[in-house]
Amino acid sequence: MASGSSGNCQYIESEKGKILIDGGLSAKKIFSLLKTIDLRPEDLDAIFVTHEHRDHIHGVGILSRKLDLPIYANYKTWEAMEESLGKLEMKNIKKFSNEKGFYFKDMFITPVPTFHDAVNPNGYTISDEKSKVSLITDTGWVSQEIIDAIRDSDLYFLESNYDIEMLKNGPYSWPLKQRVLSTQGHLSNENCSEVAREILKGNGEALVLSHLSIENNTTHLAYKNMEDTIEKMNLKVEKSVVDLDIATRFEPSRLYDLKEKK
């Protein structure tokens, strides 16, 4: 639905469930985006939060109040964001441990701990009997544990935040550049390629590059970097082997129907 420092929100639907991952835009904007994919806000079943930064939770509280939606987040993230979300129904406060996967309707949700300057950030793998989707953004490092958790997905939603040279020569202050470059910051295009070399098998999986920086990246640089990486692996982009896409900031990117692809 939207990806970047201005706001993050992803929509995932299974046969029995409809969920959002994060709600970092205003509720009004999220409602508008849902309409563009012919979805009524009332059809949503839950919101799953990755971490407490504003670009991931801005609309979460009001969405819960307006739609009576449960909000799922790990214990420490709930402690960090609860005041920002405002008054909520107790039944809609759902806490989990990052060490344990759990079912929500027909989806098995696995929190995947990430590395970011938040209290206890996590990504997610979400699977049913037919498909697996992995969402990993806002992490300065991808550990072997993350690789193992997301491997064998049908769709990877993976951060490709910045081009190293653009960041080093760009407008950010030196402390901010250090933050982005750190293991508690974000993944560069080059980092993203390193992860791709570990996880892509050429089995028709889709890779969506996400959370691109406006100041320190371009869609062309991110796409070309990954396209070159994929071709060096002797795979082909957009030819039924690996489907490569860029997540946009304020409009839905291409919709993926993994059942149709199979």
N, C-alpha and C positions, 0 to 999 in steps of 0.2 A: 504493500500500500504506500509506504514511504520509507526512505532509508537515508540517514545522514544526520549531521549534528543539529539540523533544524527540526528533527522529529523522526521517530521510528515507529513503525506499525506494520506487522505482517499478518496476513489472513491465511488460515489453514482449515480445510474442510475434509472430513471423512464421511463415510456413509451415515454415521449417526451423530456427528459433532461438528460444530462450527466455532472456532476459537480465534482470538487475536493473540499474537506475541507482541507485548508492549503496546502502549498507547501514548506515544510522546507528542501527539498533536492535540489541538483542542477537540472536544467532543463534536462540535459543529463540523470541523474539517473531516474528522473520521466518518461521520454520518454521510457527508458529501462523497467521500471516496467510496464508501460501501455502495452507494447508489450507482456509481459508475460500473460496478460489476453485478448490478441487479440483485443486491442483497439488502434486505431490511435489517436495520439495527436490532430489531426485536428478535431476529432469528439467532443472534449470537448466544453462545452457551457459557463462555468464560473468557477471562483475560489471564495470560501467563506473563509474568514480568521477569526480565533478565537482571536488572539492577536499578538502583534508586536515582540515577541521574535524570534531570528534568526532561531531556530529549527522549526519554523512554517511559515516563510516567505522567506527563503533563495532563492528559485527559482521562487517566485511569479512574480516579475517584468519582468524577461526575458521570462517567460511563456506567460505573457500578450503581450509582444512585438512580440514574434515569432508567436503566434497563434491568435493575435487580440482578446484576451479574456477580458471580464469585470471582475473586482475584486470587491467583495462586502465585506465591513467591516463597523463597526459602526464609528461614527464621530470622537471620540477621538482616536480610533485605527488608523484611517487614518492619523491623525495629527502626531502620534508617528512613523508611519512606512513609510510615503511618501518619505522622503529623502533617505531611504535605498533601496527603490524599483527602483529608477532612473526615467528617463523621461517616462511618459505614455501618451497615448491618452486621452483627457478629457472624451471622450465617454465611456472609460473603467474604470473610477473612479466612483464607485457606493457606496454611503453612506447611512446607515440606522440608525434608532434609536433602541436601545436595548429594548425599551418598546413596539415595534410594530412588529407583524408578517406581512409577505407579500408573494405574489405569485411570483415564478419564473417558467415560463412555467406551468407544471401541478403539481408542488411541492409547498406546503405551508411551508415557512421557518419561524421558530420562534427562534429568538436569545434568549438565556437563560443566564443571567448574572451569572458569576462565581467569585470565590475568589482566586486571584493570584496576584503576584507582577508585574502586568502589568497595563497600564493606565485604561483600561476598558474592561477586558476580557469577553468573552462569549462562551458558547457552543451553540449547535443547536438542535432543533427537526425539522425533515423534514418528511412531510406526504403527501400522495395523497389519493385518494378515497379508497385505499385498505390497505395501510400499513403505519406504523410510525416508524421512526428510531430516536434514541436520542444519541448524542455524547457529553459526559461530561468528559473532561480531564483538567489537569492543574488547579486544584482547591484544596485549602487546607481545604475546608469545603463544605458540601452539605446542603443547607438550606431547609426549608419546601417548599419554593417557587420553588426551583429546583426540589424537589421530585414531587410536583404537576404538574410541566411542563412536566416532562418526563414520568410520570405514563402512563400505558396502551400502551407502545411501543411494537412493534414486535421484535425489536432488540435494545439492549442497548450496546453502546460502552463506557465503563466506566473505569476510571483510577483506577489502583491498583499498585501504584508506588513503594512502599517499604515495607519491613518487619521491624517492629519497632526495634527489637533486632539487626538485621544486620546494620541498620542505626546507632544506638547508639554505636555499637562496631566497626563500619567501618572506612574507611580512610578519610572521610570528616572532615574538620575543624569544631570546635564547632559552629562558626557563621553560616556556611553552614548547619549544622545539624539543628540548630534552625530555619533557613529559611524553610527548607523542612517540619519540624514538625509544623510550624505555620499555622494559618488559611489562610494565603496568600501563602502557599506552595503547597504541593501535598497530594493526598489521599493515606493512607497506605492500606495494604491488609485488616486490621481489619476495617478501615473506609468503604472500599468498601463493606464488608460484611454487615455492618450496613445499607447501602443504599439498598443492595439487599433484605434484610428482609422487607424493606418498599415497594419495587416495584414489586418483583416477585410474580406472581399469579399461575404459573404452567399451563399457557394457551398455551404452546408451544413456548414461547418467547426465543430468543437467547440472550446470554450475552457474550460479548467479552471483556476480561480484557486487558487494554491497558496502554501504557506509563510506562512499567516496567523499573526500574532502573537496570543497569548492576551491579553497585557496591553494591546496597542495597536490592536486591531481586533476586529470581530465578523463572523460569516458574513453577517449581515444587511447591515451597512454595505458590505462588499466586493461582495456580490451586487447590491445596489441601485445602487451606484455604476456597476457595469459594465452593468447592465440599462438604466439611464438613458442611458449612453453609446451602447449599441447602438441603442436606439430613436431617439436623435437622429441616427443614421446612416440612419434609415428602414429598419432591419432589424428582424426579429422574433425574440424569444427563445422557444425551445422550440416553434417552429412550422416545423420542417424547414428553417430558414434558418441560424440560429446556435444551437448547443446549448451552454448555459452551465451549469457545474458548479463545486462547491467541493471541493477536495481535503481530506480529513479527516486528523486527526493520528495515530490509532492503529487505524484500521480501513480496509479498502479502500473507496474511493469507487466510484461507478458504473463498471462495466466497459464499455469501448467496443470494439465490433467494427466496424472501419472498412470491412471487406469488405461486411458487411450494410448499412451506411449507403449504400454505393455501389450 
